[in-house]
Amino acid sequence: MKEFWNLDKNLQLRLGIVFLGAFSYGTVFSSMTIYYNQHLGSAITGILLALSAVATFVAGILAGYFADRNGRKPVMVVGTVIQLLGSGLAIFSNLPSHVNAWTTFIAFLMISFGYNFVITAGNAMIIDASTAENRKVVFMLDYWAQNLSVILGAALGAWLFRPAFEALLGILLVTVLVSFFLTTFVMTETFKPSVSTDKPRENIFQAYKTVIRDKTYMIFMAANMGTTFIIMQFDNFLPVHLSNSFQTLEILGFEIYGQRMLTIFLILACVMVVVLMTTMNKLTKDWSHQKGFVLGSLFMAAGMIFAFMTTTFTPIFIAGVIYTLGEIVYTPSVQTLGADLMNPEKIGSYNGIGAIRTPIASILAALLVSISPIIKASGVSLILAFVELLAIILASIAVSRHQKETLSVY
């Protein structure tokens, strides 16, 4: 934790807010699909989840633009206020004598929308307040905090969701209140937008048009989308594969079937990140960000492919170890590499455009599930191998272009 205490105060606060937000997600959000399914049915639940994905994407786009236009802190404060309103509505919608699933959905939509305001502007703040020397460490701590809080939050949520849902909503409200206090009264601004009297300020379309014209960054985005596609298999084909093909076994009287194996895979990943992240960062501190991207994503792809090609406990457990080691190396490397490629005057917009990565990768991963009965696990594995190869090539091109552009300036 020595690295944490050596950071700028704003970075410490940002990491604390990430911890609180991910903890809230682990306690409540991870079980909301069950809640909607119980109250509204599976068909409507699917539509609501799709609407939530669209809303969070829009939130990221808006937050990125306003973070460059008005500064990081105002956007984060607005985000926490929206979260507070949503948390209050969620509690009001789930009183013991009055439960309304529709207003509950609106409440959680507001919370997600506000949280993405905080995350997008906060990511820009990380780049503002960090240096080239410590940025990878900051992203490492950010990822570590998220995994630790998810473990703690998921444990609490699994324990209280059914018997004491109202208590979880109360915990959610408290965490948002703490985030609001830290953001509003303790955090300071890290970015002052330049105001030019010679030309009108860019509107949101002009701002993102400038980012999209940055060919180097967009090539990197395509590479990042490919590796995100591999990560998205965690929520898409991996559950299907384990559910359909995993060979059930019994350990000490405890039956392990497909769904439980998926949970073991998830817990293994989170625990390994929490325990090994600092050690792995020290071992790879002299690596270039490109090397971390390439080797980390290779291990992720290899682990996922190995999991798809096996159906028994021990090989899949080993696959989880391989995958997670790759993710530990890959995550801070890809975030730092992406930050290096951004225009310092438009960091918010660059982070906003990054919001398209996850929904597009999710859609492609879902389509892969749809065709998986035809191409089988072997076909899915071949596609993942091709996507990984393409991602490595694109990332290498982006880094090469950036190096040439940097040299041309001097």
C-alpha positions as CSV (number, residue, x, y, z in Angstrom):
1,M,0.0,0.0,0.0
2,K,3.1,2.3,0.0
3,E,2.3,3.2,-3.6
4,F,-1.1,4.4,-2.6
5,W,0.1,6.8,0.1
6,N,2.7,8.3,-2.3
7,L,0.0,9.3,-4.8
8,D,-1.6,12.8,-5.3
9,K,-4.6,13.4,-2.9
10,N,-7.0,13.5,-5.9
11,L,-5.8,10.1,-7.1
12,Q,-6.2,8.6,-3.6
13,L,-9.8,10.0,-3.5
14,R,-10.5,8.7,-7.0
15,L,-9.4,5.2,-6.0
16,G,-11.5,5.4,-2.8
17,I,-14.6,6.4,-4.9
18,V,-13.9,3.5,-7.3
19,F,-13.8,1.1,-4.4
20,L,-17.1,2.4,-3.0
21,G,-18.8,2.2,-6.4
22,A,-17.6,-1.3,-7.2
23,F,-18.6,-2.4,-3.7
24,S,-22.1,-1.1,-4.4
25,Y,-22.2,-3.0,-7.7
26,G,-21.1,-6.2,-6.0
27,T,-23.8,-5.9,-3.3
28,V,-26.8,-4.9,-5.4
29,F,-26.3,-4.5,-9.1
30,S,-25.0,-8.0,-9.7
31,S,-28.3,-9.5,-8.4
32,M,-30.7,-7.0,-10.1
33,T,-31.2,-9.4,-13.1
34,I,-32.7,-11.8,-10.7
35,Y,-34.9,-9.0,-9.2
36,Y,-36.3,-7.9,-12.6
37,N,-36.8,-11.5,-13.6
38,Q,-38.8,-12.3,-10.5
39,H,-41.0,-9.2,-10.7
40,L,-41.3,-8.6,-14.5
41,G,-40.4,-11.8,-16.3
42,S,-37.4,-12.8,-18.5
43,A,-38.6,-11.1,-21.7
44,I,-38.9,-7.7,-20.2
45,T,-35.7,-8.2,-18.2
46,G,-33.8,-8.6,-21.4
47,I,-35.2,-5.3,-22.8
48,L,-34.4,-3.5,-19.5
49,L,-30.8,-4.7,-19.5
50,A,-30.4,-3.6,-23.1
51,L,-31.8,-0.1,-22.2
52,S,-29.4,0.1,-19.3
53,A,-26.4,-0.7,-21.6
54,V,-27.5,2.1,-24.0
55,A,-28.0,4.6,-21.1
56,T,-24.5,3.9,-19.7
57,F,-23.0,4.4,-23.2
58,V,-24.8,7.7,-23.6
59,A,-23.6,8.7,-20.1
60,G,-20.0,8.1,-21.0
61,I,-20.2,10.1,-24.2
62,L,-21.8,13.1,-22.4
63,A,-19.5,12.9,-19.4
64,G,-16.4,12.9,-21.6
65,Y,-17.5,16.0,-23.5
66,F,-18.5,18.0,-20.4
67,A,-15.3,16.9,-18.5
68,D,-13.3,18.6,-21.2
69,R,-15.6,21.6,-21.4
70,N,-16.3,22.3,-17.7
71,G,-13.6,20.4,-15.8
72,R,-13.6,16.9,-14.2
73,K,-14.9,17.8,-10.7
74,P,-18.3,19.4,-11.8
75,V,-19.1,16.3,-13.9
76,M,-18.3,14.0,-11.0
77,V,-20.4,16.0,-8.6
78,V,-23.3,15.9,-11.0
79,G,-22.8,12.2,-11.3
80,T,-23.0,11.6,-7.5
81,V,-26.1,13.8,-7.2
82,I,-27.8,11.7,-9.9
83,Q,-26.8,8.6,-8.0
84,L,-28.2,10.1,-4.7
85,L,-31.5,10.7,-6.4
86,G,-31.6,7.2,-7.8
87,S,-30.6,5.6,-4.5
88,G,-33.4,7.5,-2.7
89,L,-36.0,6.4,-5.4
90,A,-34.8,2.8,-5.1
91,I,-35.4,2.8,-1.3
92,F,-38.8,4.5,-1.8
93,S,-39.7,1.9,-4.5
94,N,-39.0,-1.1,-2.2
95,L,-40.7,-0.2,1.1
96,P,-42.1,-3.3,2.9
97,S,-45.7,-2.4,2.0
98,H,-45.0,-1.0,-1.5
99,V,-42.7,-2.6,-4.1
100,N,-42.6,-1.2,-7.6
101,A,-40.2,-2.9,-10.0
102,W,-40.7,-0.2,-12.7
103,T,-39.6,2.7,-10.5
104,T,-36.8,0.5,-9.2
105,F,-35.5,0.1,-12.7
106,I,-35.7,3.9,-13.3
107,A,-33.8,4.3,-10.0
108,F,-31.0,1.9,-11.0
109,L,-30.9,3.4,-14.4
110,M,-30.2,6.8,-12.7
111,I,-27.6,5.3,-10.5
112,S,-25.8,3.6,-13.5
113,F,-26.0,6.9,-15.5
114,G,-24.5,8.9,-12.6
115,Y,-21.8,6.4,-11.9
116,N,-20.7,6.4,-15.5
117,F,-20.4,10.2,-15.2
118,V,-18.2,9.7,-12.2
119,I,-16.1,7.0,-13.8
120,T,-15.5,8.7,-17.2
121,A,-14.5,12.1,-15.6
122,G,-12.6,10.2,-13.0
123,N,-10.6,8.3,-15.6
124,A,-9.7,11.7,-17.1
125,M,-8.6,12.9,-13.7
126,I,-6.3,9.9,-13.3
127,I,-4.5,10.9,-16.4
128,D,-4.4,14.6,-15.3
129,A,-3.0,13.9,-11.9
130,S,-0.6,11.1,-12.7
131,T,2.8,11.2,-14.4
132,A,4.2,8.9,-17.0
133,E,6.3,7.3,-14.3
134,N,3.5,6.4,-11.9
135,R,0.5,6.1,-14.2
136,K,0.7,2.3,-14.6
137,V,0.8,2.0,-10.8
138,V,-2.3,4.1,-10.5
139,F,-4.2,2.0,-13.0
140,M,-2.9,-1.2,-11.2
141,L,-4.3,0.1,-7.9
142,D,-7.5,1.1,-9.6
143,Y,-8.0,-2.4,-10.9
144,W,-6.9,-4.0,-7.6
145,A,-9.5,-1.8,-5.7
146,Q,-12.3,-2.8,-8.1
147,N,-11.6,-6.6,-7.6
148,L,-11.3,-6.4,-3.8
149,S,-14.5,-4.4,-3.5
150,V,-16.4,-6.8,-5.8
151,I,-15.3,-9.8,-3.7
152,L,-16.5,-8.0,-0.5
153,G,-19.6,-6.7,-2.1
154,A,-20.6,-10.0,-3.8
155,A,-20.2,-11.8,-0.4
156,L,-22.4,-9.3,1.4
157,G,-24.9,-9.2,-1.5
158,A,-25.2,-13.0,-1.7
159,W,-25.9,-13.1,2.1
160,L,-28.4,-10.3,2.3
161,F,-30.1,-10.0,-1.1
162,R,-33.0,-12.4,-0.4
163,P,-33.7,-11.7,3.3
164,A,-32.7,-8.1,3.5
165,F,-32.8,-6.3,0.2
166,E,-33.8,-3.0,1.9
167,A,-30.6,-3.2,4.0
168,L,-28.5,-3.5,0.8
169,L,-30.3,-0.4,-0.6
170,G,-29.5,1.4,2.6
171,I,-25.8,0.5,2.2
172,L,-25.9,1.7,-1.4
173,L,-27.3,5.1,-0.2
174,V,-24.5,5.4,2.4
175,T,-21.7,4.6,-0.1
176,V,-23.1,7.2,-2.5
177,L,-23.4,9.8,0.3
178,V,-19.7,9.2,1.2
179,S,-18.7,9.5,-2.5
180,F,-20.7,12.8,-2.8
181,F,-19.0,14.2,0.3
182,L,-15.5,13.3,-0.9
183,T,-16.1,14.6,-4.4
184,T,-17.8,17.8,-3.4
185,F,-15.9,18.9,-0.4
186,V,-12.5,17.2,-0.5
187,M,-11.5,16.7,-4.1
188,T,-10.0,19.5,-6.1
189,E,-10.1,20.2,-9.8
190,T,-7.2,18.8,-11.9
191,F,-8.1,20.3,-15.3
192,K,-8.9,23.9,-16.2
193,P,-10.4,24.1,-19.7
194,S,-8.7,26.7,-22.0
195,V,-11.1,29.4,-23.1
196,S,-10.4,31.0,-26.5
197,T,-12.2,34.3,-27.5
198,D,-11.0,33.9,-31.1
199,K,-13.3,30.9,-32.0
200,P,-16.5,29.4,-30.6
201,R,-16.3,26.4,-28.4
202,E,-16.8,23.0,-30.0
203,N,-20.1,21.3,-29.7
204,I,-20.3,17.6,-28.7
205,F,-20.3,16.4,-32.3
206,Q,-17.3,18.5,-33.3
207,A,-15.4,17.3,-30.2
208,Y,-15.9,13.7,-31.0
209,K,-15.3,14.2,-34.7
210,T,-11.8,15.4,-33.7
211,V,-11.1,12.3,-31.7
212,I,-12.4,10.0,-34.5
213,R,-10.1,11.7,-36.9
214,D,-7.1,10.6,-34.8
215,K,-6.2,7.5,-36.8
216,T,-3.5,6.3,-34.4
217,Y,-5.9,6.3,-31.5
218,M,-8.7,4.7,-33.4
219,I,-6.4,1.9,-34.6
220,F,-5.6,1.4,-30.9
221,M,-9.3,1.4,-30.1
222,A,-9.9,-1.3,-32.6
223,A,-7.1,-3.4,-31.0
224,N,-8.6,-2.7,-27.5
225,M,-12.0,-3.7,-28.8
226,G,-10.6,-7.1,-29.9
227,T,-9.1,-7.8,-26.5
228,T,-12.3,-6.6,-24.8
229,F,-14.2,-9.1,-27.0
230,I,-12.0,-11.9,-25.5
231,I,-12.8,-10.6,-22.0
232,M,-16.5,-10.5,-22.8
233,Q,-16.5,-14.3,-23.2
234,F,-16.6,-14.4,-19.4
235,D,-20.2,-13.3,-19.6
236,N,-21.1,-14.9,-22.9
237,F,-19.7,-18.2,-24.3
238,L,-17.9,-19.4,-21.1
239,P,-21.2,-19.7,-19.1
240,V,-22.8,-21.5,-22.1
241,H,-19.8,-23.9,-22.5
242,L,-19.7,-24.7,-18.8
243,S,-23.4,-25.1,-18.6
244,N,-23.6,-27.5,-21.6
245,S,-20.3,-29.4,-21.4
246,F,-18.8,-29.3,-17.9
247,Q,-18.5,-32.8,-16.3
248,T,-20.2,-32.5,-12.9
249,L,-18.1,-33.8,-10.0
250,E,-18.3,-34.0,-6.3
251,I,-15.7,-32.7,-3.9
252,L,-16.0,-33.5,-0.2
253,G,-19.8,-34.1,-0.7
254,F,-20.2,-30.7,-2.5
255,E,-21.5,-31.0,-6.1
256,I,-19.8,-28.8,-8.7
257,Y,-21.7,-28.4,-11.9
258,G,-21.4,-25.9,-14.7
259,Q,-22.8,-22.8,-13.0
260,R,-20.8,-23.4,-9.9
261,M,-17.6,-23.9,-11.9
262,L,-18.3,-20.4,-13.5
263,T,-18.5,-19.0,-10.0
264,I,-15.2,-20.7,-9.0
265,F,-13.6,-19.2,-12.1
266,L,-14.8,-15.7,-11.2
267,I,-13.8,-16.0,-7.5
268,L,-10.4,-17.4,-8.6
269,A,-9.8,-14.4,-10.9
270,C,-10.8,-11.8,-8.3
271,V,-8.7,-13.4,-5.5
272,M,-5.6,-13.7,-7.8
273,V,-5.9,-10.1,-8.8
274,V,-6.1,-9.0,-5.1
275,V,-3.2,-11.2,-4.0
276,L,-0.8,-11.0,-7.0
277,M,-1.4,-7.6,-8.6
278,T,1.4,-5.8,-6.7
279,T,3.9,-8.6,-7.2
280,M,3.2,-8.9,-10.9
281,N,3.5,-5.2,-11.3
282,K,7.0,-5.3,-9.7
283,L,8.0,-8.2,-11.9
284,T,6.9,-6.4,-15.1
285,K,7.8,-2.8,-14.1
286,D,10.5,-2.6,-16.7
287,W,8.3,-3.9,-19.5
288,S,7.0,-1.5,-22.2
289,H,3.2,-0.9,-22.3
290,Q,3.2,-2.6,-25.7
291,K,4.9,-5.7,-24.3
292,G,2.4,-5.8,-21.4
293,F,-0.5,-5.5,-23.8
294,V,0.8,-8.2,-26.1
295,L,1.8,-10.8,-23.6
296,G,-1.1,-10.1,-21.2
297,S,-3.7,-10.4,-23.9
298,L,-2.0,-13.6,-25.3
299,F,-2.3,-15.2,-21.9
300,M,-5.9,-14.1,-21.6
301,A,-6.7,-15.5,-25.0
302,A,-4.8,-18.8,-24.3
303,G,-6.6,-19.2,-21.0
304,M,-10.0,-18.7,-22.5
305,I,-9.3,-21.0,-25.4
306,F,-8.0,-23.7,-23.1
307,A,-11.2,-23.4,-21.0
308,F,-13.3,-23.8,-24.1
309,M,-11.4,-26.9,-25.3
310,T,-11.7,-28.7,-21.9
311,T,-14.7,-30.0,-19.9
312,T,-13.2,-31.1,-16.5
313,F,-12.4,-29.3,-13.3
314,T,-8.6,-29.3,-13.1
315,P,-7.9,-28.1,-16.7
316,I,-10.5,-25.4,-16.5
317,F,-9.1,-24.3,-13.1
318,I,-5.6,-24.1,-14.7
319,A,-7.2,-22.2,-17.6
320,G,-8.6,-19.7,-15.1
321,V,-5.1,-19.2,-13.6
322,I,-3.6,-18.6,-17.1
323,Y,-6.3,-16.2,-18.1
324,T,-6.1,-14.2,-14.8
325,L,-2.3,-13.9,-15.0
326,G,-2.7,-12.4,-18.4
327,E,-5.4,-10.0,-17.2
328,I,-3.2,-8.8,-14.4
329,V,-0.5,-7.8,-16.8
330,Y,-2.8,-6.6,-19.6
331,T,-5.2,-4.3,-17.7
332,P,-2.8,-1.6,-16.4
333,S,-0.7,-1.8,-19.6
334,V,-3.7,-1.2,-21.9
335,Q,-5.0,1.7,-19.8
336,T,-1.6,3.3,-19.7
337,L,-0.9,2.8,-23.3
338,G,-4.3,4.3,-24.2
339,A,-3.5,7.3,-22.0
340,D,-0.2,7.9,-23.8
341,L,-2.0,8.1,-27.1
342,M,-4.5,10.8,-26.0
343,N,-4.4,14.5,-26.8
344,P,-4.0,16.1,-23.4
345,E,-6.5,18.8,-24.2
346,K,-9.3,16.3,-25.0
347,I,-8.7,13.5,-22.5
348,G,-12.4,13.5,-21.5
349,S,-13.6,13.1,-25.1
350,Y,-11.0,10.3,-25.6
351,N,-12.4,8.5,-22.5
352,G,-15.9,9.1,-23.7
353,I,-15.3,7.6,-27.1
354,G,-13.8,4.6,-25.3
355,A,-17.3,4.0,-24.0
356,I,-18.2,2.4,-27.3
357,R,-15.7,-0.4,-26.8
358,T,-17.6,-2.5,-24.3
359,P,-21.1,-2.4,-25.9
360,I,-19.7,-3.2,-29.3
361,A,-17.6,-6.1,-27.9
362,S,-20.6,-7.3,-26.0
363,I,-22.8,-7.4,-29.1
364,L,-20.1,-9.3,-31.0
365,A,-19.6,-11.7,-28.2
366,A,-23.4,-12.3,-28.0
367,L,-23.5,-13.0,-31.7
368,L,-20.7,-15.5,-31.3
369,V,-22.9,-17.3,-28.7
370,S,-25.7,-17.4,-31.3
371,I,-23.6,-19.2,-33.9
372,S,-21.7,-21.4,-31.4
373,P,-24.1,-24.4,-31.9
374,I,-22.9,-24.5,-35.5
375,I,-19.2,-23.8,-35.1
376,K,-18.8,-25.6,-31.7
377,A,-16.2,-24.7,-29.1
378,S,-13.4,-25.4,-31.5
379,G,-14.8,-22.8,-34.0
380,V,-15.2,-20.2,-31.2
381,S,-11.6,-20.9,-30.1
382,L,-10.3,-20.3,-33.7
383,I,-12.2,-17.0,-33.8
384,L,-10.7,-15.9,-30.5
385,A,-7.2,-16.8,-31.8
386,F,-7.8,-14.7,-34.9
387,V,-9.1,-11.7,-33.0
388,E,-6.1,-11.9,-30.6
389,L,-3.7,-11.9,-33.5
390,L,-5.4,-9.0,-35.2
391,A,-5.4,-7.1,-31.9
392,I,-1.7,-7.5,-31.5
393,I,-1.0,-6.3,-35.1
394,L,-3.3,-3.3,-34.7
395,A,-1.7,-2.3,-31.3
396,S,1.7,-2.6,-32.8
397,I,0.7,-0.4,-35.7
398,A,-0.8,2.2,-33.3
399,V,2.4,2.3,-31.2
400,S,4.6,2.6,-34.3
401,R,2.5,5.5,-35.6
402,H,2.6,7.3,-32.3
403,Q,6.4,7.0,-32.1
404,K,6.8,8.4,-35.6
405,E,4.4,11.3,-34.8
406,T,6.3,12.0,-31.6
407,L,9.7,12.1,-33.4
408,S,8.2,14.3,-36.1
409,V,7.3,17.0,-33.5
410,Y,11.0,17.2,-32.4
